[in-house]
């Protein structure tokens, strides 16, 4: 081999090149040798370092870090696995004694069989490109088999239809000059096509307490109408199925039957109890179901078939029948066995002292029922011995018995019955619920502004405001709000009397309780 500095130049060419060209060729040959030659040399020659080969680790992402799975069901969790080098990937999972685990290219599938108690497992999902392995962990809560909860009902139905009202509900024994008084039965809003039956009210009881009547099976009618609170709520406003707040305070349902016009809600937007009972179910805050979803939910519960058959003669479910049954159950909620009723049965009229009352309670009853310096008594608005709104007389052109009791000088955010009727004279007027069991259901008023009976009585004593639609009975001869000006002792007497309207037997009666 010719190793001369210009060995790559042919002999004939060397002979012809000038000296300068020969020197340039010599220098180029020397430089090529110093830099590794002309490309024929191997990079692995001794003394020459070899660049390292870098492998990109695969990437793995899970759609979630935790999941819950019920017994006898499956859950699918999405994942993505990729490799920047385009290497072939292998996906593996850890094993489990409880779960059956499988996967596709982008889904992890978990199946749980029989399971008796809740537990937590950690599943590991791994991906490897043959060099590097990347893992992600998934926390899995194993839920037990849901227990099918069915209503526990007596073999012989509770008596809802055959209850006998006390005589003082059937007859008005106030003196003739008490022009706003009447018997409670005169205000009965039960329609002829939906009389209370034992089977119908039993079905209504189950519906009233069934959380299947809400969008996520978490609330029922009874969530906002609690028996021990006379079917009201201790919260200022109630919570719906998704935690949202209702607009107004929950109204007590005791003696709802004895409201003459049969209109319901504080603003009387429901024309009847049958109409009212479906509206919270459809409300987007309260229970969140459409009527089609209500039908589906009720139809899918096996325990309803015999209940509908007993109530209506066949198993057919419909929203109309649901409304009829719920209305029957609510109308059956007659509260009539308080200490007031026990004392009333011993005298001939409500104005006499009751022998079972203390002196303070009888004083409070007198203050509640009789005129005070020409000012009409409390019974003018809370009339009959069911203590609900007064009757509309046969010659009256009134369309509502809702009242404005002077809470505010003007109505701003809540316009009351006006929102339903559009009649200016109804602005700031609200339905008058029964005072039965008033002592167990604070706070008070449609917006729950008063936290106690003492605060409420103080409002009537000195705080009635001159609202444009203030109840006429609460105005004096020149049109200004009246002030009852109760002394501290008189206010205490009134509170004591109002507590005699608490009906413990009603608040604890099993036939109105949760059957589930």
PATOR-17164 format. One line per field, with one value per residue (C-alpha): x, y, z; chain. Coordinates in steps of 0.5 Angstrom, whole numbers. Example, Ala and Ser with C-alpha at 12.3 -4.5 7.8 and 13.67 -1.06 7.14 Angstrom:
residues 2
px: 25  27
py: -9  -2
pz: 16  14
mol: A  A
This chain:
residues 516
px: 0  3  2  6  2  -1  -2  -9  -6  -5  2  1  -3  3  7  3  1  5  8  3  -2  2  3  -5  -6  -1  -4  -11  -8  -5  -12  -16  -12  -12  -20  -21  -19  -24  -30  -27  -24  -29  -32  -30  -23  -19  -19  -25  -31  -38  -44  -50  -56  -62  -69  -75  -79  -87  -92  -98  -104  -111  -117  -118  -114  -120  -127  -132  -136  -142  -142  -145  -143  -137  -133  -129  -123  -120  -113  -107  -101  -96  -88  -84  -79  -85  -83  -88  -91  -94  -99  -100  -104  -103  -108  -114  -117  -124  -124  -124  -119  -118  -116  -116  -111  -114  -119  -118  -124  -126  -132  -134  -138  -141  -139  -142  -138  -134  -127  -121  -116  -110  -110  -103  -103  -96  -94  -87  -83  -78  -73  -77  -83  -88  -94  -100  -104  -112  -116  -122  -127  -131  -138  -143  -149  -155  -160  -167  -171  -178  -183  -185  -193  -198  -202  -208  -208  -208  -214  -214  -221  -225  -222  -227  -226  -228  -234  -231  -228  -235  -239  -237  -238  -235  -240  -244  -240  -234  -236  -229  -230  -233  -232  -226  -230  -233  -226  -225  -222  -223  -225  -231  -227  -221  -224  -219  -218  -214  -211  -210  -207  -202  -200  -199  -195  -190  -189  -188  -182  -179  -173  -174  -178  -172  -167  -161  -165  -163  -169  -176  -182  -181  -174  -177  -183  -181  -186  -183  -183  -190  -188  -184  -176  -172  -168  -169  -170  -169  -164  -166  -163  -157  -155  -159  -163  -171  -173  -178  -178  -182  -189  -192  -197  -202  -209  -207  -214  -218  -216  -222  -219  -215  -209  -202  -195  -194  -196  -202  -199  -202  -209  -210  -207  -207  -203  -199  -196  -193  -189  -183  -182  -181  -177  -170  -168  -172  -173  -171  -175  -180  -186  -184  -178  -183  -187  -181  -178  -184  -186  -179  -180  -184  -187  -192  -196  -200  -201  -203  -208  -211  -212  -214  -216  -211  -203  -203  -198  -199  -197  -205  -205  -199  -202  -208  -205  -200  -206  -210  -204  -203  -210  -210  -205  -211  -208  -213  -211  -207  -207  -212  -217  -217  -219  -224  -227  -229  -232  -238  -234  -227  -227  -228  -222  -220  -219  -213  -209  -205  -207  -202  -204  -211  -209  -205  -212  -216  -211  -211  -218  -221  -221  -216  -218  -222  -216  -219  -216  -211  -217  -219  -213  -212  -219  -223  -221  -216  -213  -212  -214  -221  -227  -229  -236  -241  -242  -235  -231  -225  -221  -215  -215  -208  -206  -200  -198  -194  -187  -184  -186  -185  -185  -178  -175  -181  -188  -192  -199  -198  -193  -199  -205  -201  -206  -203  -207  -204  -197  -194  -199  -198  -202  -204  -202  -205  -202  -203  -196  -193  -189  -184  -183  -179  -177  -183  -186  -185  -178  -176  -174  -176  -173  -177  -185  -182  -180  -186  -190  -186  -187  -195  -194  -190  -187  -193  -190  -195  -195  -200  -203  -203  -209  -215  -216  -209  -210  -213  -219  -214  -211  -204  -202  -204  -200  -202  -197  -197  -193  -187  -192  -197  -192  -190  -198  -199  -192  -195  -202  -199  -195  -202  -203  -197  -200  -195  -199  -200  -192  -191  -196  -194  -199  -195  -188  -183  -185  -178
py: 0  7  11  17  24  24  17  19  23  19  19  22  27  29  30  35  39  45  45  49  44  38  42  43  36  34  38  35  28  30  33  27  23  27  27  20  19  19  15  8  8  5  9  3  4  4  11  14  14  11  16  12  10  13  10  14  11  9  14  12  16  13  17  17  15  12  8  5  -1  -5  -12  -16  -10  -8  -2  1  6  9  9  11  8  11  11  16  11  7  1  -5  -4  -9  -8  -12  -11  -14  -19  -19  -24  -20  -17  -20  -16  -15  -10  -8  -3  3  0  -3  -7  -9  -14  -15  -21  -23  -18  -18  -12  -5  -6  -2  -5  -2  -4  -3  -2  -3  -1  -4  -3  -8  -4  1  0  5  4  7  6  5  6  1  1  -5  -4  -9  -12  -7  -9  -8  -4  -5  -2  -5  -5  -8  -14  -10  -3  3  7  13  14  12  17  21  29  32  36  42  41  40  45  53  54  62  67  70  77  73  74  71  64  58  50  47  42  48  49  42  42  34  34  29  25  23  22  19  11  7  3  10  13  7  8  15  14  10  15  20  17  14  17  13  20  24  24  21  17  21  25  24  29  27  30  37  35  32  28  30  37  37  36  42  43  46  49  56  53  46  42  39  33  36  40  46  51  52  59  59  56  49  49  45  40  39  40  42  39  45  51  53  55  48  52  51  53  60  64  59  57  50  50  44  39  34  39  41  34  33  40  39  32  36  42  42  44  40  33  34  28  29  26  20  19  19  14  9  10  8  2  -1  -2  -9  -7  -2  -7  -9  -2  1  -5  -4  3  3  -4  -5  -5  1  7  14  21  22  16  18  25  22  18  23  28  23  21  29  30  25  29  31  34  34  31  36  39  44  39  35  41  43  37  39  45  48  53  55  62  58  57  50  45  42  49  53  60  62  58  60  67  66  63  69  74  70  69  76  83  88  95  94  91  84  78  73  68  73  70  64  62  55  51  48  55  56  62  64  63  67  69  67  74  76  77  75  70  68  68  69  75  80  81  87  84  89  96  94  87  87  80  76  78  73  71  76  72  67  72  78  82  88  87  80  83  81  76  69  63  62  55  52  54  47  44  51  50  45  48  54  58  62  66  64  66  64  71  69  64  63  64  70  74  72  75  81  83  83  87  93  91  91  95  99  95  98  91  90  86  91  87  90  97  102  107  112  106  106  99  97  95  90  92  86  86  81  77  77  75  69  67  67  63  58  58  56  50  47  46  41  34  29  23  26  27  20  16  10  11  17  15  12  5  4
pz: 0  -2  5  2  3  -4  -5  -7  -13  -19  -22  -28  -24  -19  -25  -28  -21  -19  -13  -9  -11  -9  -2  -1  -3  2  8  6  7  14  16  14  18  24  24  23  15  9  13  12  19  25  30  35  34  41  44  40  45  43  44  49  46  50  50  52  57  56  58  62  64  68  67  75  81  85  83  87  84  87  88  82  77  73  72  66  67  61  60  55  54  49  47  44  41  38  42  42  49  54  59  65  72  79  81  86  90  90  83  76  72  65  59  52  49  52  58  64  66  73  75  82  84  91  96  103  106  104  103  99  94  90  83  79  72  68  61  59  52  54  57  62  66  68  73  76  82  82  89  88  93  94  96  98  95  96  100  97  102  102  106  112  113  118  115  117  115  119  120  116  113  119  124  128  128  135  136  136  129  127  130  131  139  139  140  135  135  133  126  123  126  123  124  122  117  114  111  109  102  100  93  92  87  92  99  104  104  108  102  98  104  105  98  99  106  102  96  101  104  98  96  89  88  87  81  85  90  96  98  99  101  108  108  108  112  118  122  129  127  125  118  117  117  122  117  115  108  106  102  95  92  90  96  93  97  96  96  102  109  109  111  116  113  120  118  111  110  113  108  105  98  97  95  97  97  101  94  93  86  87  85  90  94  88  84  89  91  84  84  89  85  79  82  79  86  90  87  80  76  70  70  66  70  76  73  71  78  81  76  77  85  86  92  89  85  91  93  87  86  93  92  85  83  79  78  73  75  73  76  77  81  85  86  89  94  96  97  101  106  107  108  113  118  122  129  134  141  144  151  148  145  152  155  150  151  158  157  152  148  147  151  158  162  161  167  165  163  168  170  165  159  160  160  154  151  153  150  143  143  145  143  146  146  140  136  133  136  133  132  127  122  125  125  127  132  127  127  120  115  116  111  105  106  101  99  99  92  95  91  97  104  104  109  109  117  116  116  111  109  102  98  94  92  94  92  95  92  87  83  82  81  78  82  86  92  93  93  100  102  104  106  113  115  121  128  131  133  132  138  135  128  129  125  123  117  110  110  117  119  127  130  136  138  143  137  133  138  139  132  133  139  137  130  125  118  114  108  102  103  110  113  114  121  123  121  126  124  121  117  121  123  130  136  141  146  150  156  158  162  157  152  156  157  149  149  154  150  144  147  149  141  141  139  141  139  132  132  134  131  127  121  119  120  115  113  110
mol: A  A  A  A  A  A  A  A  A  A  A  A  A  A  A  A  A  A  A  A  A  A  A  A  A  A  A  A  A  A  A  A  A  A  A  A  A  A  A  A  A  A  A  A  A  A  A  A  A  A  A  A  A  A  A  A  A  A  A  A  A  A  A  A  A  A  A  A  A  A  A  A  A  A  A  A  A  A  A  A  A  A  A  A  A  A  A  A  A  A  A  A  A  A  A  A  A  A  A  A  A  A  A  A  A  A  A  A  A  A  A  A  A  A  A  A  A  A  A  A  A  A  A  A  A  A  A  A  A  A  A  A  A  A  A  A  A  A  A  A  A  A  A  A  A  A  A  A  A  A  A  A  A  A  A  A  A  A  A  A  A  A  A  A  A  A  A  A  A  A  A  A  A  A  A  A  A  A  A  A  A  A  A  A  A  A  A  A  A  A  A  A  A  A  A  A  A  A  A  A  A  A  A  A  A  A  A  A  A  A  A  A  A  A  A  A  A  A  A  A  A  A  A  A  A  A  A  A  A  A  A  A  A  A  A  A  A  A  A  A  A  A  A  A  A  A  A  A  A  A  A  A  A  A  A  A  A  A  A  A  A  A  A  A  A  A  A  A  A  A  A  A  A  A  A  A  A  A  A  A  A  A  A  A  A  A  A  A  A  A  A  A  A  A  A  A  A  A  A  A  A  A  A  A  A  A  A  A  A  A  A  A  A  A  A  A  A  A  A  A  A  A  A  A  A  A  A  A  A  A  A  A  A  A  A  A  A  A  A  A  A  A  A  A  A  A  A  A  A  A  A  A  A  A  A  A  A  A  A  A  A  A  A  A  A  A  A  A  A  A  A  A  A  A  A  A  A  A  A  A  A  A  A  A  A  A  A  A  A  A  A  A  A  A  A  A  A  A  A  A  A  A  A  A  A  A  A  A  A  A  A  A  A  A  A  A  A  A  A  A  A  A  A  A  A  A  A  A  A  A  A  A  A  A  A  A  A  A  A  A  A  A  A  A  A  A  A  A  A  A  A  A  A  A  A  A  A  A  A  A  A  A  A  A  A  A  A  A  A  A  A  A  A  A  A  A  A  A  A  A  A  A  A  A  A  A  A  A  A  A  A  A  A  A  A  A  A  A  A  A  A  A  A  A  A  A  A  A  A  A  A  A  A  A  A  A
